[in-house]
Amino acid sequence: MIEKVGVYCRLSDEDRDKINKNDDSNSIVNQRSMCLKYAHQFGWNVIDIYSDDDFSGAGTYRPDFERLIKDCESGKINLVLCKSQSRFSRDMEVIERYLHNKFIEWGVRFVSIVDNADTSIESNKKSRQINGLINEWYLDDLSTNIKKSLKNKREDGLFMGSFAPYGYERSEEDKHKLVIDPVAAEVVKKIFQLYVEGNGYYKICEYLNSNHIPPRAIYKKQKGSKFVCSTCDYKNVRWIPDTIAQMLRNEFYIGNLVQGKKTSMGYKVHKFKKVPEKDWCRVENAHEAIIDMETWNKVQKILGTHQEPMRTGEIHYLSRKVYCTKCGKAFLRNVYSIKGEEPKKRAYLQCKSAKKYHACENNKAIRMEELEKILLNAINDLLNKYYNQSDLKELYDKRNQQDINNSEAIKVLEKEKQNLMKKIEDSKVFYRRLFEDKVKGIIHDDMFNMMASDYLKEIESMTKRMETIDSEISNLQSVKTIQKKANEILKNYKSIKELNKVIVDEFIDKVYIGAYDKETASRDIEIEWNFEF
């Protein structure tokens, strides 16, 4: 029988330390040369040479491998020759499918030179299977080591993404560090500013597109990036609401490096799964921030209220601010046409539960302009009180004392947290030593289980206490922020003539409207301010 040989060569990063690109070609050349000499030695006829450069042997798609398999099935070749079995595949499933199944069915012989694999020798089968298992284990260990390496680098504050987020670029000194792209950063700042001013996603997109600001994908292309967006039509790509929503929630813009949101399902399964948020790798202050914390907090607060934009694309400044005293539901805004009056359209607010479900007795609407007047007067009264010198001194004294108390409390909590962290690390060391004693046979399984349970419970208890401490510190810092914010906000205004979203968001947290009293022709309106006195 004439041997019609197909020589298969493969090389990937898993098999070598790459020095330069030419090494790839040289290694493939070496494999090809070895196989051709071997074929010539036995007088075999080499029909074709199949070569996959920079492709993994983990059973993934390889162009020339697929071509080789088709030629085997069609009968074009009846012998596959490789330098080693691992060049053909490191995946045990692939080895079994072809070497011990399909190749037998198609009458194809497999030979590898270095490890002496030959499917024409029946006694050779076990050694081929052992080689397959060893190669499989190699891939498994490699996958685990790569994941650990990536995790360590992320925890060290190194950026491991393929492309820098819009607004940043890789540092020329260190490709794993991010630096601000001054042009894109100004666009990021504008997007956050527009949102704080009450513009919804669509309105922001309209602004960016009408001002011919290139979308992220186009901008990266213009800068010479190899960034590829598989869903983009580069001729018609525009800013879209989903992009704005994503950017407004991206912690990269306040200097935080948040990575590890997805992970591979396995080296054989080339799909990714989402990682729970608690397991994300978050490193704060890893790079220079584009957005200041005050702006960031304002945006996150608006996002948290799920404010809906009006038909104009703007978010009304009282959206998700006004609630019913009786049932706690939000007041909805509605605009009605008024015949024969000016203005022809008038806006009203009414309890959602009363209007939609008739389930609340607070069913009388309130005119928007009436509520606006009440809120405007309340804010100006607040400013007048603030600028009263006698009240101002008392306010400062109270704030300063509270600030001192909070600072001292935070110091105590942080000290407790440091002590707990040390105890947890010590407990982990003791647990590891205990496990080593069990492996060495120094202690029995029952003793290990009893002592290990105590260590683990102690670690769990201390971890929960640390979570509580973090929450307490956050609350105390929030109070300090509120007190500082009150001073900063009030000193910026002397008198307000007209409401807008920025002013309302700075001053007012919520407004509660009570039921209408027919006898007094009035209703109670309670304002919850964004700060305390």
N, C-alpha and C positions, 0 to 999 in steps of 0.2 A: 504493500500500500504506500502510495506516494504521500509524504507528509507535507501538507500545505500549511505553512506556519504563519501565525499572526504574532508578532512581537509586541508586548505591551509594557510601556514604561510610565512611571508616575512619580511625582515628587511634590511634597507639600511642606509647609512650615513646621509641621509636627515631626518631620524626619531630620531636620537639620537646623543649625544656627546659620541664618542667612548673613553673609558678609556683604555681598553686593549682588545685583540682579544677574550678573553673568554666571554666578555660581549655579543658578537654576539650569541654564543651558548645558553647562559642563557636566552636571550630575546626570541629566537626561542622556547626554552624549555617552557617558560612561556606561550607563545601563544598556543603551542601544548597542554599543560596541561589544560588550560582553555577550549579549544574546546573539548577535550576528556571528561572532566567532564560534559560539557553541553550536549554532545551527549548521554552520559550514563544516564543523568537525564531524557531524553525523550525516552530512549530505542532504540536509533538509532544504526544501524550497520555501524561501521567505516570500509570502504573497504581499504582505503589507506591514507597516509599522504604525502602532497606535500610541500616542503620547499625550498625557495629561499633566501639564505643569501648573503647580500651585493649586492642586485639588486634593482635598482630604480623602483618606482611605476609609472613612467611617460610613460608607454606603451611600454617600450623597450623590447627586447627579454629576456625572463626568462625561463630557461630550464624546471623547474618543473611546471611553469604556462602553458607552451605549452603542457606538458604531461597531466595536469589536463583537459585542453580544449579537447584534443583528447579522454580522457576517458568519458567526458560528452557527446560528440558527438556519441561515440560508444555505450552508454547506460550502461557502467560499473558502473557509479555512477549517482544518480539522485538528489543529494543534495550537494551543496558546502557550507561548513561552515568555517567562518573566525572570528577572534577576532573583526575586524571592516571592514567596506567597503573599507577604504583606504588601508588595507592590500592586498585586491584583486587588486585594481588599483586606482590611483589618476587621471587617464585620463578620462575625461567625455566621450570621444568618445568610449573608451573601455567599460565603464559602460553601455552606451546605446546599444552598439553592442551585448553584452552578456546578461546582466541582463534583458533588455527589448526587446530583439530580439531573439538571438540564443537560450538562455536557455528556452524561452517559446516554441520555435520550437522543441527543443529536449526533452521537458518535465523535465527540471532540475530546482529545487528550489534553491534560494540563501538565506542564512541566515547569518547575522553578529550579534555578541553578544552585543557589547558595545553600538552601535548606533541603535539597534533594527530594522535593515533592514531585510525585509522578503518579497520576491516576491510573496508569496502565499496570501498576504494581499494587495488587490487592492488599498486601501486608503493609503498604505505605500509608494506608488510610488513617490509622490511629495517630501517626506522627503529624499528618496534615491537620487533623482535628485538634491535636494539642497545640500546634502552631497557631491555629485559629483562635483558640481560647487565650493563649498568651497575648496575641495581638489585640483581642477584645479587652482584656484586662488593662493593657497598655493605654488604650483609648479611654477607658473608664477613669484610670488614675490621672491621665492627662486632663480630662474634662474637669475633674475635681480640683486639680492644682490650678488650672486657669481661673476657675470661679473664685478660689481662695485668693489668688493673686489680685484679681480685679477688685475684690471686696477690700483687701488691705489698701490698695491704691486709692479707692474711693474714700475710705476712712481717713487717709492721710491728706484729704482735700485736693486730690488730683482729678482733673476733669477727664473722664474716660469715654466721652461720647465721640461719635464720628465727626459731627459738625457743631461748631459753637452756636449757642442760641443767638437769635437775632438781637443785635445790640452789643454783642461781644465778638471777639476774634481771638484766636490762639496767640499766645505770646511768642515772639520770635526767639526768645531765650529758652523757653520751656513750653513745648507744645501741650503739656498737660495743665497749663495755667491760662486763665482767661484775663484778657484786658479789654477795656471799653473801646468799642468802635464809635468814634465821636459822631459820625453822620447818623448811623442807625439809632444811637442812644437818644438823639434829639427827637426822633420819631416816637420812640418808646415813651419819653417824657410827655410828649404831646398827647398820646393816647390816654395816659393816666390822667392828665389834666382835663381833657375833654370829658372823661367819664365822671370825674369829681364835679364838674360843672353841670352835670345833669344830662349828658348826651348818652343815648343807648348805643348798643353795638352797631345797629344799622346806620345811625347818624354819624358815628365815628368812621365807619367804612366809606360813607358818602363823602366825608371831608377828605379822607386820604386819597380816594380815587379821583375826586374832582380836582385835587391839587397835584395830580400826577406823581404821587409818591410811590415808587416801585414796591410791590409786595415783596415779602420775604424771599420767596424762591427766585424772583427776577433779580433782586438786589444781590443775592449770593452769586448768581451767574455773572452779573456785571463785574463783580469783584474777582472773578476767575476761580471761584470755588467749584469743586466737582460735585456739589450737592445735586441730588436727583430727586424730584418729586414725581412718583409714578402716576399720581392722579391729576397732575397739573397740565393744563393746555397752555403752554408758555406764550402763545399768541394772544390769548384772551384772559389770562389769569388776573384776578383782581383781589383786593382785600375783601375778606368775608367775615361775617359775625363770629364764626367758630374760632377763627384766628385771634380776634380781639378778646374773646372770652378766655381763651387759653393764656394769652399774654398777661391779662390782668390778674391771673392766679399764680403766675410763675415766680417762685421765690428767688430765682437767679437774679432778678432785678433789684433785690435788697441785699445782694452779696452772699446769699446762701447757696451752697452747692447741694442739690437734691438729686440723687442718682439711685439706681437699683430699683426702679419702679416696675421693671419687668425682668424675668429670668427665663433662661432656656429650659424647656421641659426635659431635656436630655440630649446627649451628643448624637443619638440616633434619630430623635424626633426634632426636626428643625422647625419647631414652633415655640412661641413664647407665651407665658402666662403672667397675669398681673400679680404683683407682690402687695400684700396688705400694707397700708400706709405706715403702720407702726414699725414695719421692718425696712422701710426705706433708709438709705444712707444719707443723713443730713449733716452737713458741716457748715456751721454759721461763720460769716465773715471770711469766706474762702477767697473772695475777690472783691474788687471795688464795686460799690452799689451804684446803680443808675437812679433808683427811686428812693427818696428819703422815707423814713419810717412813718412820719406823720401822714404823708400822702398815701402810703401803702395801707395804713390802718383805716383811713377814710374809705378807700376803695373796697377793702375786705368787708367793712361794715355794710356798705351799700350792697355788695354782692350777697351778703348773708341775709338780706331782707327780701331778696328776689323781686326787686322793684321792676314793674312793667313799664315800658316806654309808651308814650301817647302816639297818636297817628303821625305826628310830626317827626317821631324818632327820638324825641327828648323825654327824659324822665321828669315828671312833675315834682317839684320840690317838697310836696306833702305826701308823695307816694310812700306807703307803708309807715306813715307817721301818725295817722289819726285812727283812733280805736273807740269802740263803744264801752262806756262805763258799765252798762248792764250785763252784756254777754261777752265782752272782750274781743269781738270780731272787728276786723278792719272796716273803716268807712270807705265806700266806693265813690269814685268821682264820675259824675254824669253831666253831659252838656245838653241843654234843651234850647230849642228855638222859641223865642218870645215874639209873638205877632204885635206889630205896631209899637214896639219899644226899642230904645237904644240902650245898650247894645242889643243886637238881634239874638245873640246867643248868651246864655247864662249858665255858669257851672254850679252844681250842687254836690254836696257830700251826704251820703246816707248809709246807715248800718247795713252791712252785707247780709246779716242774718235776717233783718227785717225786710229788706228789699227782695231778696231772692227766695227766702224760705218762710217768710212771715212768722218767724219763730222768736222775735224779740219785740218788746213793747216800745222800745226806743225807735219808733218808725218815722219820725218827722225829720226831713232833710234840713240841712243848714246851708245857706248860701256861701259859696267859696269866698266871695269878697268880704262877707261879714266875718268869717273865721280869720281871714288874712289880716283884717284890721285889728282883731282882738290879739293875735299873735304879735303883730308889729308893735302895738302899744305895750304888751307885756315885756318884750325885749327892751324897748326904750326905757320902761320903768326900771328894769334890771340894771341898765347902764347908768341911770340917774343915781340909783342906790350905790352902785359901785364907786361912783365919783364923789360920793359924800365922804369927806375926809374922816369923820369920826367913825363911820361904819367901816371904812377902809382899814384903819389901824386894827380894829378888833378882828377883822377878817384875816389880815396878815398874821397876827399873833396866833390865831387858832390854827391856821394852815401850817405855820412854821413848827409848832409844837407837835402836830400830827405827823409832819414829815420826819421830824427827829425820832418819834416813837416808831414809825414804820421802818426807818433805816436801821434802827437798833434791832428790831424784830427780824429783819431780813438777814442781818449779820449772824444772829443766833441760829437761824434756820440753815444758812449756808454752812456754818461750822458743823452742825449736826449732820448735814448731808455728806460733808467730807469724811467725817468719822464713819458713817455708814458705808461709804464707798470702800474705805480701807478694810472694814470688817468683812464686806462681801468678798473682796479679793482674797483675804486671808482664809475665809471659809472655802473658797474654790480651791486654794492650794491644799488645804487639809483634805478636801474631798478627793483630789487627784492622788495624793499620797495614800489615802485609804484604799483607793481602787488599785494602786500599784501593789499594796500589801495583799490584797485579795488575789491578784494575778499570780503573785509569788507564792501564794499558799500560806502566808503568815497568819491570816485570819480566815475563818470559815464564811461561807455565803450568808448564813443567818446573821452573824455578827456584822458583816458588811452592810446588809440590808437595813438592820436596825440603826446603825450609826449613820449610814448615808441618808436615811429618812430624816434624822434630826438635822443634819447639815442642810439638806434641801429645804426643809420647812423654815429654818432660820434665814436662809438666803431669800426665800419667797417673802417672808415677813418683812425683812429689811428693804427689799425692792419695793413692796407696796408702800412702806413708810416714805421712801424717797419720792414716789409718785405724789403722795400727799403733800410732802414738803414743796415740791415743784409747784403744785397748785396754790399752796399758801403764799409762796414767794410771788407768784404771778399776780395773785389778788392784791397783795400789798403794793407791788410795783404799779398796778393799775390805778390804785387809789392815789399814789404819788403823781402818776401821769395826769389823772383827772384834776388834781389840785393845781398842778403846774399849768395845765391847759386852761383852767378858768382864768388865771391871771393873764396868760398870753392872749386869750380870745378877747376878754373884756377891754384890755388896754388898747386893742386895735380899733375900737369903735367908740365914737362919741355919741352919735345919733344915727339911726337908720331910717331912711325914707322909703325904701322899697325892699320887699323880701325877694330872695333868690335861693337857689339850692345850696350854694356854698354857705350862706348865712344860716339858713335853717338847719343844715347838717351840723354846723359848729355849735349852735345854741341848743337845739331841741332834740331830745331823744324820742319822746312820744307825747301825743296829745290825746286826752280822754274826754269824750263828749257825753254828757248825761242826757237824760230824757227831758223833753220840752214840758215845762209847767205852764198850763193854760191860764191859771189864775194870775201868775206873775209875768207871764209872757216872756219867760227867760229859761235858761238851762245852765247847769254847772259845767264849766270847762276847766280841766286840770292839765297843767303843763309839767312834764317831767324833763328837767334840764339835763344837759350832758355833763354837768359838774355839780358839786355840792358846795355849800357855804358853811 
